[in-house]
Amino acid sequence: RARKGDLWLAIVADMDGLKYLNDNFGHSKGDEGLAFIASSMRAITRDGEVCVRNGGDEFLIAGLGQYSSQEIEERLQCFARAIEKYNATSPVAFNASIGYCLKEWGLPSAFEEAMETADVNMYIDKRKKKNRR
């Protein structure tokens, strides 16, 4: 049930390089990567939020409640640290790009806008990573 001041939360993550993993290491390694990214997303999901595979190699966390940008940034940092920790000991690295958006509850189409903006922010993260290579 929504309360005054509640915000829609959308966090979108997209696994990087799934086709490369499948083509070079086999589909079982790609599936392992998808399972790892899914569990890493579940680890930053709070009670009352929904975490789903949104198709292919994309995952979504959706919520409605009291959020701050600082809290969400910290959760995204936890996600990034989980990936770094895994990759430090794995011969095959898994990576994902991630973005989020908070929108005021009650505005027309606020949730859809939050999802679209989170998706745009995820692609910005993906481009930043490609530019660093």
Disulfide bonds with the S-S distance in Angstrom:
none
